[in-house]
């Protein structure tokens, strides 16, 4: 187990600044996508409930 952790730490240390920046940008894009999808689902459910209310 210790060898695995050592290898993992070495792999992280070998990342260049550009690779770390790319990873940060990708993480930010994923978080933004999650925020947008939550907003879209909320608006969709609001629209569907409004539409159901008009039918009756």
N, CA, C and O of each residue as an XYZ file, in Angstrom:
224
protein
N       0.829     -1.197      0.000
C       0.000      0.000      0.000
C       0.866      1.249      0.000
O       0.537      2.240     -0.654
N       1.962      1.203      0.727
C       2.845      2.355      0.811
C       3.482      2.660     -0.536
O       3.675      3.826     -0.878
N       3.811      1.627     -1.303
C       4.417      1.838     -2.622
C       3.424      2.529     -3.554
O       3.799      3.381     -4.360
N       2.150      2.146     -3.429
C       1.121      2.773     -4.262
C       0.994      4.262     -3.951
O       0.896      5.090     -4.856
N       0.998      4.591     -2.656
C       0.891      5.997     -2.264
C       2.114      6.785     -2.697
O       1.999      7.935     -3.120
N       3.298      6.163     -2.591
C       4.523      6.831     -3.051
C       4.464      7.100     -4.548
O       4.851      8.176     -5.003
N       3.982      6.131     -5.309
C       3.873      6.304     -6.754
C       2.851      7.388     -7.090
O       3.045      8.167     -8.023
N       1.772      7.430     -6.329
C       0.747      8.451     -6.554
C       1.292      9.845     -6.279
O       1.035     10.781     -7.037
N       2.038      9.979     -5.200
C       2.629     11.276     -4.871
C       3.661     11.699     -5.902
O       3.745     12.881     -6.238
N       4.446     10.761     -6.411
C       5.432     11.082     -7.442
C       4.737     11.507     -8.735
O       5.201     12.416     -9.424
N       3.635     10.852     -9.059
C       2.902     11.213    -10.274
C       2.346     12.622    -10.156
O       2.306     13.360    -11.141
N       1.916     13.001     -8.958
C       1.383     14.346     -8.775
C       2.493     15.385     -8.836
O       2.273     16.493     -9.325
N       3.663     15.051     -8.354
C       4.765     16.002     -8.359
C       5.295     16.255     -9.758
O       5.867     17.314    -10.016
N       5.119     15.310    -10.661
C       5.663     15.448    -12.003
C       4.789     16.296    -12.928
O       5.184     16.561    -14.063
N       3.632     16.720    -12.477
C       2.765     17.547    -13.317
C       3.404     18.906    -13.547
O       3.984     19.505    -12.641
N       3.285     19.372    -14.766
C       3.797     20.705    -15.054
C       2.746     21.747    -14.668
O       1.603     21.412    -14.355
N       3.145     22.973    -14.697
C       2.220     24.061    -14.358
C       1.062     24.110    -15.350
O      -0.076     24.384    -14.971
N       1.355     23.845    -16.612
C       0.303     23.855    -17.630
C      -0.717     22.745    -17.382
O      -1.917     22.954    -17.563
N      -0.251     21.578    -16.973
C      -1.173     20.472    -16.702
C      -2.040     20.770    -15.486
O      -3.232     20.462    -15.480
N      -1.450     21.365    -14.460
C      -2.235     21.731    -13.284
C      -3.277     22.783    -13.643
O      -4.411     22.721    -13.169
N      -2.902     23.742    -14.472
C      -3.849     24.762    -14.911
C      -4.994     24.164    -15.698
O      -6.149     24.558    -15.533
N      -4.665     23.202    -16.562
C      -5.708     22.539    -17.345
C      -6.665     21.790    -16.433
O      -7.878     21.824    -16.639
N      -6.124     21.111    -15.421
C      -6.975     20.386    -14.480
C      -7.890     21.334    -13.713
O      -9.051     21.012    -13.462
N      -7.374     22.496    -13.343
C      -8.189     23.481    -12.624
C      -9.301     24.007    -13.513
O     -10.445     24.135    -13.075
N      -8.968     24.313    -14.764
C      -9.973     24.813    -15.708
C     -11.058     23.762    -15.930
O     -12.244     24.093    -15.951
N     -10.663     22.500    -16.095
C     -11.649     21.441    -16.293
C     -12.550     21.287    -15.069
O     -13.757     21.084    -15.205
N     -11.975     21.381    -13.893
C     -12.784     21.288    -12.676
C     -13.771     22.450    -12.599
O     -14.923     22.257    -12.211
N     -13.336     23.639    -12.961
C     -14.235     24.794    -12.941
C     -15.354     24.635    -13.961
O     -16.493     25.016    -13.693
N     -15.045     24.080    -15.121
C     -16.081     23.856    -16.130
C     -17.104     22.825    -15.655
O     -18.299     22.976    -15.907
N     -16.648     21.792    -14.979
C     -17.567     20.781    -14.454
C     -18.482     21.395    -13.399
O     -19.685     21.135    -13.402
N     -17.937     22.195    -12.510
C     -18.752     22.843    -11.482
C     -19.763     23.788    -12.126
O     -20.920     23.830    -11.706
N     -19.348     24.537    -13.125
C     -20.271     25.417    -13.837
C     -21.380     24.640    -14.521
O     -22.537     25.061    -14.517
N     -21.028     23.513    -15.106
C     -22.037     22.672    -15.760
C     -23.045     22.150    -14.753
O     -24.237     22.066    -15.052
N     -22.580     21.798    -13.565
C     -23.492     21.342    -12.516
C     -24.437     22.470    -12.121
O     -25.639     22.243    -11.985
N     -23.916     23.685    -11.934
C     -24.769     24.819    -11.581
C     -25.817     25.078    -12.653
O     -26.990     25.278    -12.336
N     -25.415     25.078    -13.902
C     -26.349     25.351    -14.995
C     -27.403     24.250    -15.086
O     -28.572     24.537    -15.340
N     -27.004     22.992    -14.880
C     -27.981     21.909    -14.962
C     -28.994     21.978    -13.819
O     -30.167     21.667    -14.022
N     -28.565     22.377    -12.625
C     -29.507     22.528    -11.513
C     -30.497     23.647    -11.809
O     -31.692     23.500    -11.553
N     -30.016     24.751    -12.338
C     -30.907     25.865    -12.693
C     -31.874     25.437    -13.786
O     -33.064     25.745    -13.717
N     -31.373     24.729    -14.793
C     -32.234     24.285    -15.896
C     -33.299     23.311    -15.404
O     -34.455     23.400    -15.819
N     -32.927     22.394    -14.535
C     -33.924     21.461    -13.998
C     -34.973     22.187    -13.167
O     -36.153     21.842    -13.223
N     -34.563     23.172    -12.408
C     -35.520     23.950    -11.621
C     -36.493     24.710    -12.502
O     -37.693     24.742    -12.229
N     -35.980     25.318    -13.551
C     -36.853     26.055    -14.460
C     -37.780     25.116    -15.219
O     -38.942     25.445    -15.457
N     -37.268     23.946    -15.599
C     -38.104     22.976    -16.302
C     -39.234     22.486    -15.408
O     -40.375     22.376    -15.856
N     -38.928     22.192    -14.150
C     -39.985     21.734    -13.249
C     -40.994     22.848    -12.988
O     -42.189     22.584    -12.856
N     -40.528     24.074    -12.915
C     -41.441     25.210    -12.722
C     -42.366     25.365    -13.929
O     -43.561     25.618    -13.774
N     -41.811     25.211    -15.123
C     -42.605     25.339    -16.348
C     -43.624     24.201    -16.441
O     -44.772     24.416    -16.829
N     -43.187     22.981    -16.079
C     -44.109     21.846    -16.143
C     -45.246     21.988    -15.136
O     -46.394     21.669    -15.445
N     -44.932     22.465    -13.930
C     -46.000     22.637    -12.946
C     -46.953     23.749    -13.371
O     -48.156     23.659    -13.124
N     -46.435     24.782    -13.998
C     -47.288     25.860    -14.502
C     -48.187     25.336    -15.615
O     -49.366     25.684    -15.687
N     -47.624     24.498    -16.484
C     -48.390     23.958    -17.592
C     -49.491     23.017    -17.092
O     -50.599     23.013    -17.627
N     -49.181     22.226    -16.070
C     -50.198     21.336    -15.502
C     -51.323     22.135    -14.851
O     -52.485     21.731    -14.904
N     -50.985     23.257    -14.243
C     -51.994     24.076    -13.600
C     -52.970     24.684    -14.585
O     -54.140     24.864    -14.245
N     -52.539     25.005    -15.786
C     -53.420     25.592    -16.800
C     -54.389     24.587    -17.393
O     -55.492     24.944    -17.805
N     -53.969     23.314    -17.435
C     -54.818     22.290    -18.059
C     -56.090     22.026    -17.284
O     -57.081     21.577    -17.861
N     -56.083     22.292    -15.998
C     -57.250     21.973    -15.164
C     -58.132     23.155    -14.974
O     -59.156     23.058    -14.298
